[in-house]
Amino acid sequence: MNILYLISYAGKAGTEKYVENLMRTYSVQGHRCALAYMDGDGLPEKAEALGCQTFRLDLRASHALTAARKLARLCAENDIDVVHAQYPRENAIAVLSRLFRRETRVVFTSHLTVRQNFFWRTLNRFITPHDAACVAVCTLGANLLRENGVKEERIRVIFNGIEPKPLPPRQDIVRREFSLPEDCFIFLAMARYAPEKGLFVLLDALAQLKERTRKPFVCLIAGEGELFDAVGEGIRARNLGENVLRTGYRTDTEALMCSSDVYVSSALYNEAMSFAALEAMECALPLVMTDVGAGADLASGCGECVPPGDAGTLCEALYRLMTDDVYRCACGGNARRRAVTEFDLTRQTQELLALYEKENRPHRGRKKYRKE
């Protein structure tokens, strides 16, 4: 089967991780995967390293019909069976492309938990009946798809998954790198420096925690983004220079997790199911999550779930996991168990492949991928 993944910005965030996981898995299984994108920094290089062809398309809303025509031609030239669109605009363009090539099936995944405006709710009522499926990665996401006008019979819930692996050993890379004392408690947050990630709320909670305990602690924030400098100013204003370490974008995420004690997400909105939280669970890290997207589902039995934007309650959750060793150990064990039993990449890819293949007819004579 030939599968084309369609995404406007192909960077380094969770959606790109989702696409990368699928391309890697299906390529190994003998399917041919390709990536079409408008702008990119990270995912196109990873796709090419996997042996997947990449294409550039102008996916601006003002060029939607032209993009749809070009996408249809690309699919025809490369014998594409399925276009898997990420985000609503990409889905609209993919469905429009079927005006020019009916053979291509379209699957859409919703990665955000956002209530759309009247325009999009109306458009979804016309667009989504032509999708083979509209995938939500969490239960809240499915409910919002319904509110946003997506046809009920098209909605499928398929949780994100990660590749199961043995429990990695504990490490001391963080303590060595930042010269931290042996008794220093380490929180870890992996997030873009963007408004929806709630990093200023996290700083407020950490400032309250500093007032509440004498036990040494640090919170590592791994990521990059437009609010990097503003968060730095917030750290200084709250006198958290010794308690918050900004590592920038890191590729050694497993080493960071295996060096930390608790994983924290302070997301305010637009979060569906965090890959970073799933990877932390696989490393047996307890969670502190906000009740956004799948936050409550992930934290159940694995840690604490708090209202978004509530620094005081977030501080309480951090303090409990920091000071209650028995509770923290139990949460970590539950997190590991759920990661390997409930959020398995194999299950995710099998369920998606069933959507790709439904009512699909094999083409005669496969063609090689050609550049647009």
N, C-alpha and C positions, 0 to 999 in steps of 0.2 A: 504494500500500500504506500502511496505517496501522500505525505502530509505536509502542508504549508502552515507554519505558525505566523500569525499576523499581529504585529505590535507597533505602535507609533514610536515610542522611545524605548530603545533596547539598551538599558543601562545595567545597574548592578543591584536592583532592589528585589523584593520578594516575588513579584510577577515574573521577572527574568529568571529567578531561581526555578520557578514552576516550569517555565518553558524549557530551560536547560535540562532539568530532570527528565522531562518527557522525551526530548530529542535524544538524550543519551540512552535511555531505556529502549526506545523503539528502534534506534539505529542498531543496537546490539541484536535485537530480535529480527533484523533483516528488512525492516521498513525503511523507506527513504524519506528523510526529513529535510525541510528547507525553512528558511526564515526570511520574511519580508518585513521591512521596517523603514521608518522615515529618518530618524536620527538614532545614533547609538554610541555607546561607550562601555564595552565590556562583553555584552551578549553576542554581538556579531563575531568577535574573535573566538569566543568559546564555541560557537556553532561551527565555524570553519575548522577549529581544532578537532571537532567530532567528525569531520568529513561531510558536514551539511552545507549545501549551497546557500548563499545569501543574496538577497535582492534589495535594492533601494526603491521605494515608492513614495511619492508625495501624497501623504494621507491627511492633509489639511481639510477641514470641513468645507471650505470654499471650493475645493477641488474634488469633492466626493464622487461625482459622476465620472469625471475623467479618471480618477483613481480606480473606480470600479471597472471601467472598461479596460484599463491596463492590467488590473489584477486578473480579469477573465482571460485576457490574452496570455498572460504569464502561466495561468493554470492550464490553458489549452496546449501551449508549447511544451510544457513539462509534465503533462499527463497527471495533474494533481487530482486526487480523489477527494480530499477533505481540506478545507481551510478552517483552522482553529483560531478564532479571533479572541484577542484579549481586549477588554474594555468596550463600551458602547459604540464609540465612533468607528472603531475597527469593525465591529459587528455590522453596523449599518452599511459600510462600504462593501464588506464581504457578501452580504445579502443582495445588495444592488448588483454585484458582479454576476449574480445568477440570471439577470436579465440578458446577459450576453453569453453565458455558458451554464445551462441548466444542470449539466452532469455533476458539477461540484457541490458537495454537501458542505454545510456551514455549521460548526459547533462554536458556541460562545461561552466563555467563562467570565463570570463577574467576580472581580477581585476586591471590590470595594463594598462597604456597607453605608450607602448614602441614599437619601430620598431625592429622587430626581424631580426636576421642574415639570410644569405642564407640557411643555414642548416635547420633552423626552418621553413622558408617560404616553402621550398621544402617538409619537413615532413608534414606540415599542409595540403598541397594539397592531400596527401595520407591518412592522419588520419581523417580529419574533415568530409569527406563524410559519415563516419561511426558514427558520433555523431547524436543524435536525434536533438540537437540544440546547438548552440554556443552563449552564452548570453553575451552581452556587457552591462555594467551598466551606460553608457553615450554615447552620439552621437559620440564623438571623439573616444571612444573605439571601436565602430562599424566600423568607417572608418579605424582604424588601423588594425582591424581584416581582412578587405578586403585586405589591403596592405600586410599583413602577410601571405596571401595565403589561408585564410579560405574561404570555399565555400560560395558564396553569399546566396544560398537558405537555409543555416543552421543558418544564423545570425539573432538574435533577440535582440532588445533593451528593457531591463526591468530595469527601474531606481530602485536604492536602496530605501527602505522605512523604516519608523520608526512607532512604535505603537502610534496612536493618543491619546492624553490625554489633560485634561484641562490645560490652561496656569498656570504654577506654579508661586507662589508669589515671589517677590523680596526678597533677603536675604542679610545679612551682614556678612556671615561667613568668607569671605576673609579679610574684614576690622578688624574683631575681632581677627582672627588667626594671622595676621601679623601686628597688631596695626597700621593700616593705618588711616590717617586723613579723616574726613568726605568728604572733597572736592577732594580727590584723584581719578583720573580717572583710570579705570582698563581695560586693554586689556587682553584677554585670548587666549593662543595658546595651543592646545593639540596635541602633536606630539612626535614621537619617535626621539631620538637624533641620527639621521642618515643623511648621506649626502643629500639624495633626499628631505629632509624637509626644506632645505634652512635656517637653524636657524642662521647662521652667517650673511646672508643678512638681516634677521630680526634685529639682533643686530646692524648692520650698520644703518638701518632705525631708530631704537630707539635712537641711538647716535645723529643722525641728528635732530630728534624730540626734544631731550633734549636741543640742541643748539637753537632751534627755539621758544620754549615756556617756560614760567615760571610757567605754571600751573602744579601742581604735578600730576604725573602719574606713574603707574607700569604696567609691562607686566608679567603675570603669564605664565610660561611654565610648563605644566603638562605632564610628560612622563618620559621615561628612555631609555637607549640605549648606544651604543658604544662611542658616542661622548660627553657623559655627562661631563667628565672632561675637554675636549677641549673647550666646550661651556663655562664652568666656567672660564677658562683662558681668553676666549674672552670677557666675561663680565667684568672681572677685567681690561683687557687692554683698554677697552673703557670707563672705569670709570662709569659703569652702576650698581654698587652694590646696589644702593638704588632704581633703576628703574626696575630691572629684578629679579623676584622671581621664583626659581625653586622648584616646589612642589614634584617632583618625580612622580611615578605612583599613581594615585588616583582613587578610586571607587566612590567618591561622585561628579561625573561630573555635575549632575544637580545643586547641591548646588553651585559649582564654577561658572557655567554659570549664575545662577540667582543672583550672587554677582558681575558680571562683566558688562561692558558697551558695549564692542565691541569684536567680535570673529575674530581672525586673522589666516590665513594660508599663509605661505611663501614658499610652496612647489615648487621645481624646476622641478621635473619630476616624472614619475611613479605613479602619483596620478590619480585615476579614479573618484570616487564619495565618498567624505569624510562623514562618519557617524557622526563624531564630528561636522562638519558644519551643517548637517541636524538637529542634536539635539540642536545646538545653535539656529537655525532658529525656532525650536519649542518653545524655551524659549524667542522668540522675540528679539534675539540679532542681530544687524546689522552685516554685514560681510565685511571683507577685504580679498579678495581671489586673488591668482595668476592665470593667464590664463593657467592652467594646468588641463587636464581632464575635469571635469564638473564645474570647477571654474567659468567660465563666465556664464554658465547657472544658477548656484546657486546665484551668486551675482546680477543678473539682477533684478533691482528694490529693491534689498535688501542691497545694499552697493556698494562697489568699487571693481573693478577687475583690476589688474595691471600686467605688463609683469613679468615673473619669472626672478629673479636675479637682478632686478632694485631697488636698495635700495632707490634712490631718489624719484621715483614715489611711492614706498610703503610708504615713509615718508609723502608725500603729502596726500595720502589716509587716513592715520592714523590721520593726523592733521585735515583734513576736518571733519571727523566723531567725532573727539574729541571736536571741537570748534563750530560746527553748530548743535545746539540742535534740531531745527525743522527738519532738514534733517535726523539726526540720529533717531529721533522718527518715522518718516515716513518709513525709511528703516526697522526698527524693526517690525513695524506693517505689512509691506509687507512680511517680512521673516516668521512671524507667520502664515499668511494666506496661503502662498505657501506651508509651511511645512505640514499643515493639509489637503490641497486639492490636491496637486500634488505628494507628496512623502509619500504615505500612505502604511504601511506594508501590509494591507489587499489586496490592489491592487497587490502588488508585489507577494505575496504568491499565489494568485489566478492565475496569469499569469504563474508562474513557475509550479504550479500543473497541469495546462493544458498541458504543455510540458511533464511532467512526465507521464501523463495518455494517451497521444496520441498513438493510436494503441496498447495500452498495453492490454494484456489478463490476467485476474486474474488466479492465480495458484490454484490448488486443494490442500486443506489441508495445512494450514500454519504451519510452524515449528517455534520453539522457537530459539532465537539467541544462537549461540554456540561460545565459544572462539576459536580463531585460535590456 
